[in-house]
Amino acid sequence: MAVTISATSDGGGNNDPTPSGETFGLASADDTGPANIITEDPSCAAWGPINDTFASVQKRGWNRRDPSVPSTRWTADERQQHLEVADAARKAADQAERLAEITPHRVLRESYEQFIAYARAYSDAVPSYTPLDDHLARVFTSTGAMIVYLCAAADYGSAAARAPLIGTPEPPTKLSPLSPPRDSERFMLNPDPICSDWERVLNQFNDDTKAWQALDSSKAASDWTPQERATADAAIPTMERFADRIEEIGRTSVNPVVQDFATLSAQYRRAYAAALSSYTPADSFLTSTSRNAASAIYEACESAES
């Protein structure tokens, strides 16, 4: 998949994450505005080959793993597959450090930082892997995919085409403290109070959009049958309500990354809903971005369960 990133930031944050003035060379240090639709970013092109290389290692068998099997029961081949992915995860995390530095968008920086933190945490866990550790992997695969689809939405024009159709959200109530990307830490070590509501709302949305999920995403609105158009039209208000609800839930968290990922997911869901009446296949990157941002929070919640 072609990769190019972008994010729109607006000024307006009123809390300073670096009272000391230290920015650690982060281009996004002054981004205090809301997480919003991404339209361009200088880190995007570099993420493509990093992601593709990492994905190729995962496809050597790890992607077909049974996550319920602990390391004590792995075959020799399964252990080798896990060790190879752990090594590739560390290499990808090392390369992502520079991308976290050069992106001018806070939410993109946080996405790289969480990829880094969870990739390293999973790699460290592999030798004594238990099923709970699989959620660490699912956070870094979700954040990595979120970046890929952000880039694709920008590269194929759907982000720029749909961003004007939706409003700008409020800035976050709290900002993450700045630190060197090499020191990135997981954003949820203990379950956030929003976790139970988050899971419930995501499950309800999945149930409510079964008919929409069955549509062929490669088919443009101009080619829809009357039934397909009716299905898409019926999904729009459901998606709009879902976006409002996940942003609302996210804003109740005191965790700034949760706030940003929830708002980003809501904005991309709103953009996708606004696109449906004139849908093109490139708009599928909007819903994929939203889904993976929401998934990153869900999987972080699961990984924090003891």
Secondary structure, DSSP 4 states (H G I P E B T S, - for coil): ----B-----S-----S-TT---TT-TTTT--S-------BTTHHHHHHHHHHHHHHHTTTGGG--TTS-GGG--HHHHHHHHHHHHHHHHHHHHHHHHHHH-S-HHHHHHHHHHHHHHHHHHHHGGG--GGGHHHHHHHHHHHHHHHHHHHHHHTTHHHHHGGGS-PPPPPSS-PPP--GGG---S-SS--TTHHHHHHHHHHHHHHTHHHHTS-TTS-GGG--HHHHHHHHHHHHHHHHHHHHHHHHHHT-S-HHHHHHHHHHHHHHHHHHHHGGG--GGGHHHHHHHHHHHHHHHHHHHHH--
